[in-house]
Amino acid sequence: MQYSDMITILVNQRKKLKITQEELSDLIGCDRTLITKWERQQAIPNVMNFMSWSNALQKEIQIKEIRQTNTSREESRLYELQCE
């Protein structure tokens, strides 16, 4: 599933539940402007924020780590996300 498809699912679910971005930000514990950026695809939430976002909207997201790379300075992980 494409990232943009998952965002569409989560935005539609938020609207279906009649939850404002402000209410969602309170549920997740982040700033409302961050929700706006996520929904407009101007920023990408980290895995934990994605899980919090989907849980707050009663949507299940399955996360599967598909690649991990190690460099001398940091560890990088690539995830595949599925929204149901």
N, CA and C atoms as an extended XYZ file, in Angstrom:
252
Properties=species:S:1:pos:R:3:atomname:S:1:resname:S:1:resid:I:1 pbc="F F F"
N         0.849       -1.178        0.000 N   MET     1
C         0.000        0.000        0.000 CA  MET     1
C         0.891        1.237        0.000 C   MET     1
N         0.526        2.179       -0.816 N   GLN     2
C         1.274        3.435       -0.910 CA  GLN     2
C         1.006        4.319        0.314 C   GLN     2
N         2.016        5.088        0.667 N   TYR     3
C         1.890        6.011        1.794 CA  TYR     3
C         0.689        6.941        1.608 C   TYR     3
N         0.516        7.486        0.413 N   SER     4
C        -0.585        8.422        0.165 CA  SER     4
C        -1.948        7.753        0.362 C   SER     4
N        -2.049        6.467        0.044 N   ASP     5
C        -3.299        5.734        0.257 CA  ASP     5
C        -3.607        5.593        1.747 C   ASP     5
N        -2.568        5.337        2.522 N   MET     6
C        -2.759        5.209        3.971 CA  MET     6
C        -3.195        6.533        4.579 C   MET     6
N        -2.600        7.610        4.118 N   ILE     7
C        -2.980        8.925        4.624 CA  ILE     7
C        -4.442        9.191        4.310 C   ILE     7
N        -4.858        8.876        3.090 N   THR     8
C        -6.257        9.072        2.689 CA  THR     8
C        -7.190        8.278        3.594 C   THR     8
N        -6.829        7.043        3.900 N   ILE     9
C        -7.640        6.214        4.789 CA  ILE     9
C        -7.757        6.858        6.169 C   ILE     9
N        -6.627        7.338        6.700 N   LEU    10
C        -6.647        7.934        8.048 CA  LEU    10
C        -7.400        9.265        8.067 C   LEU    10
N        -7.250       10.070        7.040 N   VAL    11
C        -7.987       11.341        6.974 CA  VAL    11
C        -9.481       11.061        6.878 C   VAL    11
N        -9.868       10.122        6.025 N   ASN    12
C       -11.288        9.782        5.888 CA  ASN    12
C       -11.858        9.222        7.190 C   ASN    12
N       -11.064        8.422        7.882 N   GLN    13
C       -11.518        7.861        9.164 CA  GLN    13
C       -11.699        8.969       10.204 C   GLN    13
N       -10.774        9.912       10.237 N   ARG    14
C       -10.902       11.037       11.193 CA  ARG    14
C       -12.190       11.798       10.922 C   ARG    14
N       -12.460       12.067        9.667 N   LYS    15
C       -13.680       12.798        9.308 CA  LYS    15
C       -14.933       11.974        9.594 C   LYS    15
N       -14.860       10.673        9.338 N   LYS    16
C       -15.986        9.782        9.618 CA  LYS    16
C       -16.331        9.788       11.114 C   LYS    16
N       -15.289        9.802       11.950 N   LEU    17
C       -15.480        9.824       13.404 CA  LEU    17
C       -15.782       11.227       13.939 C   LEU    17
N       -15.748       12.216       13.037 N   LYS    18
C       -16.006       13.616       13.396 CA  LYS    18
C       -15.045       14.115       14.473 C   LYS    18
N       -13.778       13.771       14.256 N   ILE    19
C       -12.708       14.216       15.147 CA  ILE    19
C       -11.952       15.327       14.437 C   ILE    19
N       -11.785       16.449       15.099 N   THR    20
C       -11.020       17.544       14.507 CA  THR    20
C        -9.530       17.249       14.613 C   THR    20
N        -8.736       17.990       13.855 N   GLN    21
C        -7.286       17.846       13.960 CA  GLN    21
C        -6.818       18.205       15.367 C   GLN    21
N        -7.454       19.195       15.956 N   GLU    22
C        -7.107       19.610       17.327 CA  GLU    22
C        -7.381       18.469       18.314 C   GLU    22
N        -8.531       17.835       18.188 N   GLU    23
C        -8.871       16.711       19.073 CA  GLU    23
C        -7.914       15.541       18.848 C   GLU    23
N        -7.588       15.279       17.596 N   LEU    24
C        -6.654       14.202       17.286 CA  LEU    24
C        -5.275       14.494       17.877 C   LEU    24
N        -4.844       15.731       17.774 N   SER    25
C        -3.529       16.084       18.331 CA  SER    25
C        -3.512       15.889       19.845 C   SER    25
N        -4.626       16.169       20.510 N   ASP    26
C        -4.717       15.931       21.953 CA  ASP    26
C        -4.651       14.440       22.268 C   ASP    26
N        -5.326       13.628       21.457 N   LEU    27
C        -5.315       12.177       21.661 CA  LEU    27
C        -3.919       11.586       21.470 C   LEU    27
N        -3.203       12.094       20.486 N   ILE    28
C        -1.879       11.576       20.162 CA  ILE    28
C        -0.804       12.194       21.051 C   ILE    28
N        -1.015       13.445       21.435 N   GLY    29
C        -0.021       14.139       22.239 CA  GLY    29
C         1.000       14.872       21.391 C   GLY    29
N         0.523       15.472       20.303 N   CYS    30
C         1.416       16.257       19.452 CA  CYS    30
C         0.711       17.558       19.070 C   CYS    30
N         1.417       18.422       18.400 N   ASP    31
C         0.872       19.708       17.991 CA  ASP    31
C        -0.079       19.545       16.803 C   ASP    31
N        -1.134       20.341       16.765 N   ARG    32
C        -2.120       20.277       15.684 CA  ARG    32
C        -1.480       20.536       14.332 C   ARG    32
N        -0.517       21.429       14.286 N   THR    33
C         0.113       21.742       13.002 CA  THR    33
C         0.835       20.522       12.422 C   THR    33
N         1.291       19.633       13.293 N   LEU    34
C         1.929       18.409       12.824 CA  LEU    34
C         0.901       17.501       12.148 C   LEU    34
N        -0.294       17.418       12.700 N   ILE    35
C        -1.374       16.640       12.082 CA  ILE    35
C        -1.662       17.196       10.684 C   ILE    35
N        -1.748       18.511       10.591 N   THR    36
C        -1.993       19.153        9.296 CA  THR    36
C        -0.911       18.778        8.292 C   THR    36
N         0.344       18.823        8.713 N   LYS    37
C         1.453       18.486        7.818 CA  LYS    37
C         1.391       17.023        7.396 C   LYS    37
N         1.045       16.137        8.316 N   TRP    38
C         0.920       14.724        7.967 CA  TRP    38
C        -0.182       14.529        6.936 C   TRP    38
N        -1.334       15.149        7.207 N   GLU    39
C        -2.485       14.957        6.315 CA  GLU    39
C        -2.247       15.563        4.935 C   GLU    39
N        -1.467       16.613        4.860 N   ARG    40
C        -1.143       17.230        3.564 CA  ARG    40
C         0.096       16.612        2.933 C   ARG    40
N         0.656       15.619        3.616 N   GLN    41
C         1.858       14.923        3.172 CA  GLN    41
C         3.050       15.859        3.025 C   GLN    41
N         3.114       16.835        3.915 N   GLN    42
C         4.246       17.754        3.953 CA  GLN    42
C         5.296       17.280        4.954 C   GLN    42
N         4.916       16.283        5.752 N   ALA    43
C         5.826       15.671        6.721 CA  ALA    43
C         5.401       14.212        6.876 C   ALA    43
N         6.341       13.387        7.238 N   ILE    44
C         6.067       11.966        7.415 CA  ILE    44
C         6.241       11.623        8.893 C   ILE    44
N         5.195       11.050        9.511 N   PRO    45
C         5.333       10.690       10.921 CA  PRO    45
C         6.282        9.509       11.099 C   PRO    45
N         6.957        9.477       12.243 N   ASN    46
C         7.777        8.304       12.525 CA  ASN    46
C         6.848        7.131       12.844 C   ASN    46
N         7.400        5.961       12.990 N   VAL    47
C         6.587        4.759       13.172 CA  VAL    47
C         5.708        4.853       14.419 C   VAL    47
N         6.257        5.339       15.503 N   MET    48
C         5.475        5.437       16.746 CA  MET    48
C         4.314        6.424       16.587 C   MET    48
N         4.559        7.554       15.940 N   ASN    49
C         3.480        8.518       15.709 CA  ASN    49
C         2.429        7.945       14.767 C   ASN    49
N         2.865        7.183       13.772 N   PHE    50
C         1.920        6.557       12.855 CA  PHE    50
C         1.024        5.591       13.620 C   PHE    50
N         1.607        4.821       14.516 N   MET    51
C         0.822        3.885       15.326 CA  MET    51
C        -0.157        4.637       16.234 C   MET    51
N         0.302        5.697       16.865 N   SER    52
C        -0.575        6.495       17.732 CA  SER    52
C        -1.720        7.089       16.933 C   SER    52
N        -1.411        7.590       15.753 N   TRP    53
C        -2.402        8.197       14.873 CA  TRP    53
C        -3.467        7.176       14.494 C   TRP    53
N        -3.036        6.016       14.044 N   SER    54
C        -3.999        4.993       13.621 CA  SER    54
C        -4.801        4.451       14.799 C   SER    54
N        -4.156        4.259       15.949 N   ASN    55
C        -4.872        3.774       17.137 CA  ASN    55
C        -5.934        4.761       17.592 C   ASN    55
N        -5.607        6.040       17.554 N   ALA    56
C        -6.571        7.064       17.965 CA  ALA    56
C        -7.801        7.060       17.060 C   ALA    56
N        -7.613        6.636       15.810 N   LEU    57
C        -8.712        6.608       14.844 CA  LEU    57
C        -9.307        5.208       14.683 C   LEU    57
N        -8.894        4.292       15.555 N   GLN    58
C        -9.426        2.931       15.565 CA  GLN    58
C        -9.173        2.204       14.243 C   GLN    58
N        -8.006        2.458       13.673 N   LYS    59
C        -7.569        1.779       12.458 CA  LYS    59
C        -6.322        0.976       12.791 C   LYS    59
N        -6.265       -0.234       12.280 N   GLU    60
C        -5.113       -1.083       12.534 CA  GLU    60
C        -4.072       -0.891       11.442 C   GLU    60
N        -2.836       -0.716       11.875 N   ILE    61
C        -1.714       -0.632       10.934 CA  ILE    61
C        -0.744       -1.740       11.294 C   ILE    61
N        -0.371       -2.489       10.298 N   GLN    62
C         0.632       -3.523       10.482 CA  GLN    62
C         1.959       -2.980        9.973 C   GLN    62
N         2.976       -3.155       10.794 N   ILE    63
C         4.303       -2.644       10.438 CA  ILE    63
C         5.256       -3.822       10.320 C   ILE    63
N         5.953       -3.854        9.218 N   LYS    64
C         6.919       -4.917        8.976 CA  LYS    64
C         8.239       -4.269        8.587 C   LYS    64
N         9.266       -4.587        9.331 N   GLU    65
C        10.590       -4.070        8.992 CA  GLU    65
C        11.106       -4.849        7.798 C   GLU    65
N        11.462       -4.130        6.738 N   ILE    66
C        11.913       -4.817        5.540 CA  ILE    66
C        13.408       -4.642        5.265 C   ILE    66
N        14.018       -3.668        5.918 N   ARG    67
C        15.454       -3.506        5.706 CA  ARG    67
C        16.042       -2.684        6.850 C   ARG    67
N        17.216       -3.065        7.250 N   GLN    68
C        17.945       -2.308        8.264 CA  GLN    68
C        19.365       -2.143        7.778 C   GLN    68
N        19.848       -0.923        7.840 N   THR    69
C        21.237       -0.666        7.471 CA  THR    69
C        21.942        0.001        8.634 C   THR    69
N        23.176       -0.315        8.784 N   ASN    70
C        23.984        0.288        9.844 CA  ASN    70
C        25.117        1.080        9.214 C   ASN    70
N        25.276        2.288        9.675 N   THR    71
C        26.426        3.085        9.291 CA  THR    71
C        27.211        3.365       10.550 C   THR    71
N        28.344        3.976       10.409 N   SER    72
C        29.163        4.257       11.584 CA  SER    72
C        28.505        5.257       12.522 C   SER    72
N        27.576        6.069       12.007 N   ARG    73
C        26.968        7.107       12.846 CA  ARG    73
C        25.558        6.790       13.307 C   ARG    73
N        24.792        6.109       12.482 N   GLU    74
C        23.408        5.877       12.864 CA  GLU    74
C        22.865        4.612       12.230 C   GLU    74
N        21.739        4.178       12.760 N   GLU    75
C        21.057        3.006       12.248 CA  GLU    75
C        19.831        3.477       11.473 C   GLU    75
N        19.594        2.899       10.336 N   SER    76
C        18.462        3.286        9.512 CA  SER    76
C        17.585        2.065        9.279 C   SER    76
N        16.282        2.264        9.392 N   ARG    77
C        15.343        1.171        9.184 CA  ARG    77
C        14.309        1.582        8.158 C   ARG    77
N        13.912        0.642        7.331 N   LEU    78
C        12.874        0.865        6.347 CA  LEU    78
C        11.700       -0.033        6.702 C   LEU    78
N        10.521        0.545        6.753 N   TYR    79
C         9.346       -0.203        7.153 CA  TYR    79
C         8.316       -0.237        6.031 C   TYR    79
N         7.555       -1.301        6.020 N   GLU    80
C         6.405       -1.410        5.140 CA  GLU    80
C         5.180       -1.299        6.034 C   GLU    80
N         4.237       -0.438        5.680 N   LEU    81
C         3.052       -0.231        6.497 CA  LEU    81
C         1.819       -0.683        5.729 C   LEU    81
N         0.914       -1.336        6.439 N   GLN    82
C        -0.356       -1.771        5.863 CA  GLN    82
C        -1.467       -1.249        6.763 C   GLN    82
N        -2.447       -0.610        6.176 N   CYS    83
C        -3.566       -0.064        6.932 CA  CYS    83
C        -4.815       -0.855        6.582 C   CYS    83
N        -5.526       -1.281        7.612 N   GLU    84
C        -6.744       -2.059        7.386 CA  GLU    84
C        -7.947       -1.362        7.971 C   GLU    84
